[in-house]
Amino acid sequence: MRTISLTHFRRVKSGLERLSVAQIIGIFLLVSIDLAVKFLLEARLEAWRGSVSVFQGFDLTLGHNRGVSFGVLDSDHWIAPYILSSVAVVLVVAVLIWTAEQKSKLVNAAGILFASGGLANAIDRLGDGAVTDYLDFGWQALRWPTFNLADVFIFIGAALLLLGWKRLKV
């Protein structure tokens, strides 16, 4: 098994140093917005008994996800939030390093979105062991699992990364 050496840390440091001030500010702002929305909605939704209808097919419903997407890897074990958050941070750093090396503005924007969502959910998970979800779409019994703004950032970022990666290969 290969160990992590000082060379690996230097490569990561060098990769992260390629991030521009604008990228760092963008990530900071998006993470801050997501965490503020989670904080405010969690307090309000608890007061509103967990759910409020915005319009037909869209509710704000308080949920706490101890796993990853759709509750996969759900665990109440005390170490789970630390493992899941650590994996998220490693993925975020890898994506940021790769996107910082690219010349494409689309890929850079995708990296910012993906990193912001991943970091916001990792920070939220470390607070109480779960990610706060609140966006609830569906019709009658057909409902999408609740999710949050950070999940939207991750989804759009991943979609743009795939699009940008495909363009880079062409």
C-alpha positions, 0 to 999 in steps of 0.5 A: 500500500502506498503512503501519502508523502510530503510530495503529495501534500506539495502537489495539493498545495500547489494545485490549491494555490492556482485558485484565484481570489475570485474563485475563493470569494465565490466559494465562500459566498455560496457556502455562506448563503447555503449555511445561512438558508439552512440555519434560518429554515431549520428554525422556521420549519421547526416552528411550523411543525416541520413543513409548509406548502409554498404552492402545489407540488412544492413544500418546505419540509425539514429533513435531516440526512445522515447519509449521502444522496437519498440517504445512502450510507445512512448511519447513526454511528458517531464516526460517520459524519467525520468520515463522510465529511472527510471524503467530501473534502477530499473530493472537493479538493481534487475537483478544485485542483483539476478545475484550477488547471483548466482554461475553461470558464465553464469548468472553473464555474462548475468547480466553484459550484461543486466545491461550494455544495460539497463544503457546505454539506460537509460543514453542516454535517459536522454540526449535528451529524446530519445534513439539513434538507428542506426542498420538497417537490412532488405530487401526492405520493410521488415525491422526490427526496428532500434536498437543499441548496448545496445539493443544487450547487453540486448537481449543477456543478457536476453537470457543468463539469461533465459538459466542460470535460466533454468539450475539453476532450473534443 
